[in-house]
Amino acid sequence: MASDAAQKTILKLILSLPSPVLRALSGGGVVYRGGRTLDPRFQFFAHAAKKMPPMSSVSPAEAVAGSAKGLAAVQGPLEPGVRTESLSIEGPNGPVPCRAYRPESQDSDAPLIVYAHMGGGVIGDLETCHAFCSILARIARTAVISVDYRLAPDHKFPAGLEDVLAAYRWARDNTGRFGAAAAPPAIGGDSMGGNFAAIIAQEMQRTGEPQPALQLLIYPAVDVASETPSMTTYADAYPLTKATMDWFMGHYMGADANPADPRLSPDKTESLASLAPAVVATAGFDPLVDQGQAYAQRLQAAGVPVAYRCYDSLAHGFTAFTGAIPAADGACREIAGLVREMFDKRAA
């Protein structure tokens, strides 16, 4: 059997083939749905995934192991000039592992960023967003702290959220240790991490604490209680299907949890006025695309400064595909640039 390095090399060679060839290897034809055309490399992965058992059919432990192996093959390298440091902070139920990213070109006037990875609250770890956090640190020119929060089903809602909230408050009290501005950090995440980020901005408002410098919400899950048209249009999209979403929530939420609770569905909060400025990014081929866009529109309507982008040809989870899909890598760099622009506007 080929080594992991050899498999990664082979995959890179396949993905470098011209788009028509990739589409031919992926069942032929262009995937066009909801007015969008899927990137041929995502199409290749989606076609290959059809030969594998769906995540919704395996145990959480199997899903954790399988996703970690799969993402390791597609993630890009650590950005040049970015160094990392392992951390452990005290959470509500014991130590929470974290990882700090510091760029050579760090701007000491820029806020720290606390980041939560994707995974539906059930899978994922510090490696899931490793490459993206380094991109964010280098391009936004600031320190990033990635949080390895507790996962369901062993630790159901609100365990993971509480870990990220504790990490955010700790980071707020320790910005100087990371060479960042003595100001509230930004809070960010993708998918479930975006859910946590949106909720933490709201939680700061509920408790009378200062707002984060920024909320970075990448294909966020902001409403687990409602159905939108994209849930149907992209119900069988890769890698996030509606069945997988239901599987995630079935493990994440306890029997007594109310999906309409704003600490599960931040879009259910009555008013979004006076929340932190936001960068919101969505993927076109994603059951969550409608709710991410709707939340960005609600923030704008409430007077919150928002930079919104939808990457129509990409799919959910693209921050983890920077080493395999050029368009995903480009999107991640643009998102990091938008964060930097928001920081510059804040400082002006």
C-alpha positions in Angstrom: 0.0 0.0 0.0 1.3 3.5 -0.9 2.5 5.7 2.0 0.5 8.8 3.0 3.1 11.0 1.3 2.9 8.9 -1.9 -0.9 9.0 -1.9 -0.8 12.8 -1.5 1.6 13.1 -4.4 -0.6 11.0 -6.6 -3.7 13.0 -5.6 -1.9 16.2 -6.4 -1.0 14.9 -9.9 -4.6 13.9 -10.6 -5.9 17.3 -9.4 -3.5 19.1 -11.7 -5.2 17.5 -14.8 -7.3 19.9 -17.0 -10.8 20.5 -15.9 -12.5 18.5 -18.7 -10.3 15.5 -17.8 -11.2 15.8 -14.1 -14.9 16.1 -15.0 -14.6 13.0 -17.2 -13.0 11.1 -14.3 -15.8 12.3 -12.1 -18.7 10.8 -14.0 -18.6 13.3 -16.9 -20.4 16.6 -17.4 -20.6 19.8 -15.5 -22.4 19.8 -12.1 -24.7 22.8 -12.3 -27.3 23.3 -9.5 -29.2 26.3 -8.1 -27.5 28.6 -10.7 -24.0 27.5 -9.6 -21.3 25.4 -11.2 -19.2 23.2 -9.0 -15.5 23.4 -9.1 -14.1 20.4 -11.0 -11.8 19.4 -8.2 -14.7 19.4 -5.6 -16.6 17.4 -8.2 -13.8 14.8 -8.3 -13.9 14.5 -4.5 -17.7 14.2 -4.5 -17.6 11.4 -7.1 -14.9 9.5 -5.1 -17.0 9.9 -1.9 -19.9 8.0 -3.4 -17.8 4.8 -3.1 -17.5 5.4 0.7 -20.1 4.8 3.4 -21.8 8.1 4.3 -20.7 9.7 7.6 -24.3 9.4 8.8 -23.9 5.6 8.7 -20.8 5.3 10.9 -20.0 5.8 14.6 -18.7 9.2 15.8 -15.3 7.5 16.5 -15.1 6.2 13.0 -16.1 9.6 11.6 -13.4 11.4 13.7 -10.7 9.0 12.4 -11.9 9.0 8.8 -12.3 12.7 8.5 -8.9 13.3 10.0 -7.2 11.0 7.5 -9.1 12.5 4.6 -8.4 16.1 5.5 -4.7 15.5 6.0 -4.5 14.6 2.3 -6.0 17.8 1.1 -4.8 20.5 3.6 -2.1 22.9 2.6 1.2 23.4 4.5 1.8 25.9 7.3 2.4 29.3 5.9 6.0 30.5 5.7 7.0 32.8 8.5 4.3 31.6 10.9 5.4 29.9 14.1 3.1 27.9 16.4 2.9 27.3 20.1 0.9 24.6 22.0 -1.2 26.0 24.9 -3.5 24.7 27.5 -6.0 27.0 29.2 -8.4 26.2 32.1 -11.9 25.6 30.8 -15.1 24.9 32.6 -14.4 21.2 32.8 -10.6 21.0 32.9 -7.8 22.0 30.5 -8.6 23.0 26.9 -5.8 22.4 24.4 -5.1 25.4 22.1 -2.6 26.3 19.5 -1.2 29.8 18.9 0.0 31.1 15.5 2.3 34.1 15.3 3.5 35.6 12.0 6.9 37.3 11.4 5.1 40.4 10.2 2.7 40.7 13.1 1.1 44.1 13.7 1.1 44.9 17.4 -1.9 47.1 16.9 -4.1 44.3 15.5 -6.5 42.4 17.7 -5.9 38.8 18.5 -8.2 36.2 16.8 -9.7 33.3 18.6 -10.8 30.5 16.2 -13.0 27.5 16.4 -12.8 24.6 13.8 -15.6 23.0 11.9 -17.0 19.6 12.5 -20.7 19.8 13.5 -19.6 19.7 17.2 -18.7 16.0 16.7 -15.5 15.8 14.6 -12.4 17.9 14.0 -9.4 19.1 16.0 -6.5 21.5 15.8 -5.3 20.0 12.6 -8.7 20.6 10.9 -8.0 24.3 10.5 -4.2 24.3 10.8 -3.4 25.6 7.4 -6.2 28.2 7.4 -5.2 29.6 10.8 -1.7 30.1 9.5 -3.1 31.9 6.4 -5.2 34.0 8.7 -2.3 34.9 10.9 0.0 35.8 8.1 -2.4 37.9 5.9 -4.2 39.5 8.8 -0.8 40.1 10.4 -1.9 39.0 13.9 -1.8 36.2 16.3 -4.5 33.5 16.1 -5.5 31.0 18.9 -7.2 27.9 17.7 -9.3 26.0 20.2 -9.6 22.2 20.6 -13.0 22.2 22.2 -14.8 19.2 23.6 -16.8 17.1 21.2 -20.2 15.3 21.2 -21.5 12.7 21.8 -19.3 12.4 24.9 -19.7 16.1 25.5 -23.0 17.4 24.2 -24.2 21.0 23.9 -23.2 23.4 25.4 -19.8 21.8 26.3 -17.9 22.8 23.1 -19.4 26.3 23.1 -18.4 26.8 26.8 -14.8 25.8 26.0 -14.5 28.3 23.2 -16.1 31.0 25.3 -13.6 30.3 28.1 -10.8 30.4 25.6 -12.1 33.7 24.3 -12.2 35.3 27.8 -8.8 33.9 28.6 -7.3 35.3 25.4 -9.0 38.7 26.1 -7.0 38.8 29.4 -3.7 37.6 27.8 -3.4 39.6 24.6 0.0 41.0 25.6 1.4 37.5 25.8 0.9 37.1 22.1 2.0 40.6 21.0 -1.5 41.7 20.1 -3.4 44.9 20.8 -4.7 45.4 24.3 -8.3 45.2 23.2 -11.0 42.5 22.9 -10.0 39.8 20.4 -11.9 38.9 17.3 -13.8 35.7 17.4 -14.1 33.4 14.4 -14.8 29.9 13.1 -16.2 27.8 10.2 -19.4 25.8 10.2 -20.0 24.8 13.9 -17.1 27.1 14.8 -19.0 29.9 13.0 -22.0 29.0 15.1 -19.9 29.4 18.2 -18.4 32.7 17.0 -21.8 34.2 16.3 -23.2 33.0 19.7 -20.2 34.4 21.6 -20.6 37.9 20.0 -24.2 37.7 21.2 -23.2 36.4 24.6 -20.9 39.3 25.2 -23.9 41.6 24.6 -26.1 39.6 26.9 -23.5 39.7 29.7 -22.6 43.4 29.2 -19.0 42.5 28.2 -17.1 44.3 25.4 -17.9 43.2 21.9 -15.2 41.3 20.0 -13.1 43.3 17.6 -14.7 41.3 14.7 -16.8 38.2 14.1 -15.5 35.9 11.3 -18.3 33.6 10.2 -17.3 31.1 7.5 -20.3 29.0 6.2 -21.8 29.3 9.7 -24.5 27.1 11.0 -26.7 29.8 12.5 -30.2 28.2 12.5 -30.5 24.5 13.3 -34.3 24.9 13.9 -35.4 25.8 10.4 -35.4 24.6 6.8 -34.3 26.8 3.9 -34.4 26.2 0.1 -30.7 25.4 0.0 -31.3 22.5 2.4 -33.2 20.9 -0.4 -31.1 22.2 -3.4 -27.9 20.9 -1.9 -29.2 18.1 0.3 -26.8 15.6 -1.2 -23.8 18.0 -1.7 -20.3 16.9 -0.8 -19.0 16.9 1.9 -21.9 18.2 3.9 -25.3 16.6 3.2 -28.5 17.2 4.9 -28.3 13.6 6.3 -24.9 14.4 7.8 -26.2 17.7 9.3 -29.0 15.7 11.0 -26.5 13.2 12.2 -24.3 15.9 13.7 -27.2 17.6 15.5 -28.5 14.3 16.7 -25.2 13.7 18.5 -24.6 17.3 19.5 -27.9 18.3 21.0 -29.1 16.6 24.2 -32.7 15.2 24.4 -33.9 18.4 26.2 -32.2 20.9 23.9 -34.4 23.4 22.1 -33.1 23.9 18.5 -34.6 27.4 18.6 -32.5 28.4 21.6 -30.3 31.3 20.5 -27.3 29.5 22.0 -27.9 26.8 19.4 -29.4 28.9 16.6 -28.0 32.5 16.9 -30.3 33.6 14.0 -33.2 33.2 16.4 -32.0 36.2 18.5 -34.5 39.0 18.2 -32.1 41.8 17.5 -28.6 41.8 16.1 -28.1 45.6 16.6 -24.7 46.7 18.1 -22.9 43.5 17.5 -19.3 43.4 16.3 -18.5 44.0 12.7 -18.5 40.8 10.7 -16.8 39.0 7.8 -19.3 36.4 6.6 -18.3 33.9 3.9 -20.4 31.1 2.4 -19.9 28.3 -0.1 -22.3 27.9 -3.0 -22.7 24.1 -2.9 -23.7 23.9 0.8 -27.0 23.3 2.5 -26.1 26.2 4.8 -25.6 28.8 2.1 -29.0 30.4 2.6 -28.8 30.8 6.3 -25.3 32.3 6.2 -26.4 34.8 3.6 -29.6 35.6 5.5 -27.6 36.2 8.7 -25.2 38.6 6.9 -28.3 40.5 5.6 -29.8 40.6 9.1 -26.6 42.0 10.5 -26.4 44.7 7.8 -30.1 45.6 8.3 -29.3 46.0 12.0 -26.5 48.5 11.2 -23.6 46.2 11.7 -20.7 46.6 9.2 -20.5 43.5 7.1 -18.2 42.2 4.4 -20.0 39.3 2.7 -18.7 36.9 0.1 -20.3 33.7 -1.4 -17.8 31.4 -3.2 -20.3 29.9 -5.6 -18.1 27.1 -7.1 -16.9 25.9 -3.7 -18.5 23.5 -1.2 -18.8 23.4 2.6 -15.5 22.8 4.3 -13.3 24.6 1.8 -11.0 26.0 4.4 -9.6 22.5 4.8 -8.9 22.0 1.1 -6.2 24.6 0.6 -3.6 22.1 -0.5 -5.8 20.4 -3.1 -8.2 23.0 -4.6 -6.6 26.3 -5.8 -10.0 28.1 -5.7 -10.3 27.1 -2.0 -6.8 28.4 -1.3 -7.7 31.7 -3.0 -10.9 32.1 -1.1 -9.1 31.6 2.2 -6.6 34.2 1.3 -9.3 36.6 0.3 -11.2 36.0 3.6 -8.0 36.7 5.6 -7.6 39.9 3.5 -11.1 41.0 4.4 -10.3 40.5 8.1 -7.2 42.7 7.7 -9.3 45.3 5.9 -11.8 45.3 8.8 -8.9 45.7 11.2 -7.5 48.7 9.3 -11.0 50.4 9.2 -11.3 49.9 12.9 -7.9 51.5 13.5 -8.6 54.5 11.1 
